[in-house]
């Protein structure tokens, strides 16, 4: 699976939780728009890529020890 596939999956996960995030932001008085959310989506993608790589490396390490 390549980075583009991962990015698409990560965006699907983010969109799944977007209504919950929007509700919490609304309660905090923060207006959410697509212009405002884009930098956070980019950051989310970076975090998810790093988390994926960490998990991947952990599995590879465990397989090598077996």
C-alpha positions in Angstrom: 0.0 0.0 0.0 1.5 3.4 -0.9 1.4 6.8 0.8 -1.5 8.0 -1.4 -3.6 5.0 -0.4 -2.8 5.7 3.3 -3.6 9.4 2.9 -7.0 8.4 1.5 -7.7 6.0 4.3 -6.6 8.6 6.9 -8.9 11.2 5.4 -11.8 8.8 5.5 -11.1 8.2 9.2 -10.9 12.0 9.8 -14.2 12.5 8.0 -15.8 9.8 10.1 -15.0 11.9 13.2 -15.5 15.3 11.7 -19.1 15.7 13.0 -18.0 15.0 16.5 -15.1 17.4 16.2 -17.4 20.1 14.7 -19.8 19.7 17.6 -17.1 20.1 20.1 -15.7 23.1 18.3 -19.1 24.7 18.0 -19.6 24.3 21.8 -16.2 26.0 22.3 -17.4 28.9 20.0 -15.0 28.0 17.2 -16.4 28.2 13.7 -15.2 25.3 11.4 -14.9 25.9 7.7 -13.1 23.9 5.0 -10.5 26.7 4.7 -9.8 26.5 8.4 -9.7 22.7 8.6 -7.3 22.1 5.7 -4.1 22.8 7.7 -5.3 20.5 10.5 -6.1 17.8 7.9 -2.6 18.1 6.6 -1.2 17.8 10.2 -3.5 14.9 10.9 -2.2 13.1 7.8 1.4 13.6 9.0 0.6 12.2 12.4 -1.2 9.2 11.0 1.7 8.5 8.6 4.1 8.6 11.4 1.9 6.4 13.6 1.5 3.9 10.7 5.3 3.7 10.2 5.9 3.2 13.9 3.4 0.3 14.0 4.9 -1.1 10.8 8.4 -1.0 12.2 7.2 -2.6 15.4 5.6 -5.5 13.5 8.7 -6.0 11.4 10.9 -6.0 14.5 8.7 -8.6 16.2 8.7 -10.8 13.1 12.5 -10.7 13.0 12.7 -11.8 16.6 10.4 -14.8 16.0 
